[in-house]
Amino acid sequence: MKKLVKVGSFIFIGAIILNILETAYFGWNQIAMSKQEEFWDVVCQLLVNTGCGLMIVGDVFDGSTSK
């Protein structure tokens, strides 16, 4: 399951980088000003959530006990 943590971390970091790039491209608006910006905001949020989910699942279901 450590592989899930690594994949989740990669997706999470990639999503953060994508979010910074798309926010810089569309302007640093608090809320989306166009449909395209809203679309990319949703894509970034889904990727962040997927990455976090994979990291949590990979860590919780690792099978090892931490004592």
Buried (B, 14 or more C-beta within 10 A) or exposed (E): BEEBBEBBBEBBEBBBEBBEEBBEEBEEEEEBEEEEBEEBBEBBEEBBEBBBBBBEBBBEEEEEEEE
